[in-house]
């Protein structure tokens, strides 16, 4: 599971995550399930790194992706959020169904 998935799961449970120094803030903590707590502990470093990324991050990000489906079909998708490869995989799985997506690639 990647940071974007964990953050999405937390938001669906009504929880907001934030980086506070080297601590991961969970608000409200009363909604935290044991399973989500275990995920937060296991992926704390990755979550803090993801949450600390500035909104105005100017690093070049790939905007066009090739999504490879199980039947061999390749679909070109454009993403304007600046998603990295892990985030784009989650987006593609949400759009096409997790069982149908083999991979996401940078178009040649």
N, C-alpha and C positions, 0 to 999 in steps of 0.2 A: 504494500500500500504506500502511496506517495503522499507528500504533504498536502497537495490539492484535494485528494480524496478525504483525508482526515479532516481538513478544514471544512469541506463540504458536509461531511457527516456530522460534525459538531454543529454547524449552522442549522442543519435540518432538525437537530435536537434542541434548538433554541440557545445554543452556546456560542459565545464569541471568544476567540482566541487572540491574544496579543503578546508581543515580545516586550518584556519589561526588564531591561538589562540582560542578565543571563537566566532569567526566570521566564517561564511560560505562564501567562495569566489566563485563567479560565473564568469566564463570567456568564451566568452565575454558576459557581462551583456546585451548588446543590443539585443541578441537573445532570451532573457527570455520572455516567454509568461505569461499573467496574471494567467493562470491555473497552470503552473509550479511554478511560484512565490508563489502562495498560498500553494502548496505542500511543497515547501522548508521551508516556514515559519512554517507550521503545524508540520513538521517532522525534524526541525533543530537539536534538541538534538540527535535524532537517527542517523541522517546523520553525524553529527560531530563524534559521537562515532564510527560509521562504518569507516569513513575516517581516523580516528586516529589509527586504528589497525595497528600495525607494520607488514610489509611484512614478517618478520621472526618470527612471532608469533609462539611460540613453544607449546602452549596449545594443548593437544590432541583433535583432531577433528574426528568425525565419518566419515569414508570413504565408508562404505557399508550401503545402505538404502533399505528398502522395499517400493516400490511404489504401492499403492492400487488403482486400477482402478474401475470405476463405475460398471463394469460387474463382479466384485469380483476377477478378476485376480490380482495376486500379482507378481510383477516383482522385482528382486533384481538388484540394480544398484550400481556401484562403481564410486565414485567421487573423483578425485585426487586434487581438488582445496581447500579442507578443508571447504566446504560450511556448514553453520549451517542449522537448520531445515527449517527456512523461505527461505533461499537461495535455498535449495534443492527442496522445493516445486515449486519455480519459474522455476527452471531448468526442473523439471519433467513436469510441465504444458507446457513449451516451446516444449519439446520433444514429449509429448503424446497428447497435446491439453488440454486446461484448463478445458473444460467440462468433460473430461474423467478421470481426476485425483481426487480421493477422499481425499487421504492423503499420507504423507510420514512418515515412521516409522523406528525406529532402529530395525534391524533384531533380533529376539529372539535367 
